[in-house]
């Protein structure tokens, strides 16, 4: 059963990576800026791919992970 859960989790992560990238590229192609987290920096990426740092966050003591995934 554990192997099945791992396979499902890998499939979900793969889908999120793919569709997240498609949404990112689609927004930039429509001249919509995108806000992303890069390391500890909150950045805005503009349509011309220029990067503006909005805020620099302190490093956290805890790593943030999502334990459950739900498909709607």
N, C-alpha and C positions, 0 to 999 in steps of 0.2 A: 504494500500500500504506500509506503514511503517513496518508492521510486516513481509511482504514478503522480503523487503530489509534487515532486520535484520537476517532473516533466511538464505538468500543468503550469507550475510557477515559471519555468523557463519560457514556455509558450506565451504566457501573459506578458512577461517582461519584454520579449521580442516584439510583440504587437505594440506595446506602449512606446518602445524606442522608435519603431518604424513610423507610427502615426503621429507621434510627437514631432518627429523630424519633418514629416509632410506638412503639419500645421505651421511649424516654424517657417519653412520655405514658402508656403503659400502666403502667409502674412507679409513676409518681406517682399514678395513679388507684387503684392497689392499696395505697396508703400505704407504698410502698417508697421510701426515699430513694435518690438517684442522685448519684454523684460525677462531676464534670465538670471540665474544664480550661478556664478563662476567662482568656485572656491568659497571664500568668505565675502565676496563682493556681489552686490546687487547691481546689475548692469542693464542698460537699455541699448539694444542693437537697432540701428536705424536701417532704412531700406538700402542705403548705400554701403551697408555693413560697417559703418563707423560705430564706435563703442563709446558710450558715456557711462561713467561709474556714478551711480546714484548714491550708494552708501557702502561703506566698508563695515562689516559686522565683526564683532569679537568672535574668536573661536569658541565653540561650545564645548562643554565637557562631555556631552553625550552625542553619539552619532544618531541621527534621525533615520529610521527605517520604517517602511510600511510593512506590517505583519500580515494584513489581510487584503485581498484584492476582490472586488466585486464587479462583475460585468453586468451592464444594464441593457 
